[in-house]
Amino acid sequence: MGLRFEIRPTHVEEDDSGSAGPEQMVRENARLKAATLAGAEPDSLVLGSDTTVAIDGLVLSKPVDMADAGRMLRLLSGRTHTVFTAVALHWTAGQLEHIFIERSAVRFQELDAARIENYFRQMNPLDKAGAYGIQEGRELIIDSVEGSVENVMGLPTQRLALTLEELGFDFWN
């Protein structure tokens, strides 16, 4: 997007249970991340985001181990699931709090044990919701994406740019 920014991780207790549903979960996690940092940086526009994978009403957060990662990919195999990303914008001095949610539908190829093993040799599934990332080895597992590919990566940049413009921010001129 051509914006200057600083990455400032927050150390907040995220809810990965999905008990309130995937949209509410990512919304609250993104809001919490942004609000936590905004308190320390009142003059800055702070962005917090959270992404998850959901299928059949189940939230697939980051796998706990490789067996769990394999279970997740077998569940997604040959099916379409939804990736939800919430983006929370918080600017304390400007009295702005805005949250939006982007959704993308991802269809997986049929995955057998050999293909899953090959995929895991190319990328680490343990730090990814749903045990996969679209940035690496996409051709091995993904059949198609309906919606924003950047959303599947974790930050829907096109939607973010439009939202910033709608909110009156003009970082590009």
N, C-alpha and C positions, 0 to 999 in steps of 0.2 A: 504494500500500500504506500510505501515511501515515507512512512511516519517514523519519527524518532521516538524511541520508547526505552524504558528500563524494565527489565524483568525483576520482579520482587516477589519471590515465593512467600506465601502466607502459611503459617503453621496452625491450621484450624482443624477441628474434628469434623470431617465430612461424614454425611450419612450416605452410605452405599447400600443400604438395605432395600431401597425401592418400595418400602411398605406403603408410601403415599402415592406410588406410581412414578414412572421415569421422568415425566415432565416436572412434577413438583419437586422431585429429588434434585435434578440438575438446577432448577430455578433457585432453590434454597441454598445449595452449595455455592453457586456462583455469587448470589447475593452476599452470603457470609464472607467469602473471600474478598470481594470488593469493599464491603463495609469495614472489614478489619483493617485493611491497608488505608482506606480513605480517612480513617480517624487520625492516622499518623501523617498523612499527606493532604491536608485540607485544600490546598491550592492546586492540586493536581487532579486531572481526570484519570480515574482509576478504572481498570477493566478487570473483572473477575469472570472466569468461565469454568464450565464443567461439562463433560461429555460422557454419555453412557450409551450402551447398546441394549435394546430390548426386543424380545420375541415372546409371543404367547403370554404376555403379561409378566414375564420374568425380566428382571434387570440383570444384565451380565456385566458386572464390574470387573476390576482387574483380577485375574486368576491368582489363587494362593500358591499354586505350584504347577509343574508341567502336566501332571495328570488332570488337573482342573482345566488347564488351557486346552488340552486335547478334548475333554468333555464338551467344552464350549464350542469348539470348531465342529465337532460331530453334530451338535444340536443345530448349528447354523447351516450345515451342509445341505446344498440343494434347495435352500429356502430363502425367503426374503425377510429381512428384519429391519428395524428402524434405529437410526442413530439420532439421538437427541443432544443438542448442545444449547446450553443457556449462556447468554452473555449479559453480565450486569455492569452497567456504567454508573459510576458514583463520583460526583464532584461536590464536595462539601461546601466550598465557598460559593459555588454557583447554584446551590440548593437543587441539584439534579440527582435523581435516582431513576434509572430506566433499565428494564430487563426485557430481553426478547429471547425467544426459543426458535431454533431452526431444526427442521427434521429432514432427513434423507433416508430413502429406501435403498437398501443394499441387498442384491441377490447374489448368493454364493453359488459356486459350481458344486457339483457332487464331489465330495472329498473322501478319499479312502485313507487308510492308515499311512501308506507310503507318501501320499501327497502332503498330509499333515506333517509328517516327520521332515520331509524336504523343506516345507515352509518354515518350520521351527529352526532348521539349520541356518536359514537366511535372516531370521529376525528373532528378537527376544519377545515372546508374548506376555511376559509377566508384568510389564508396565503399561499394558494396553487394555482398555475396556473391551470385553468380548474376545480377548486373546489375539487380536490382530490389529495391524495398522495398514492403511491403504498406501502408505509411502513406499513400502518394501514388499516385493514379491506379489504384488497385486494380481499379476497374470496367473498365478498359481491357484488362487482361491476365489477371486471375485469375477462374477459373470457380468454384472451391470450395476450402475448407480443411478438412481433417479433423484435428482436434487443436487445439492452442493457437495462436490468432492472435498472441498476445503472444510466443510462441516464435519465430514467423516474424519478428517485429520485432527479436528479439535477446535478450529476457529473459523467460522464462516465469514471470510474477509469481505466478500461482495456485499453481503447483508450488513456487515458492520459499517462499511463505507457509506451505504445508503442511509443507515440509521443515524450516523454522525451528521451527515448532511441534513437530514430531516430535523435533527435537534439543533441545527444552526451552527455547527462547527464547520469551519472552513480551513482545514490544515493544508490544503493543496495550492492555495493562491498566495 
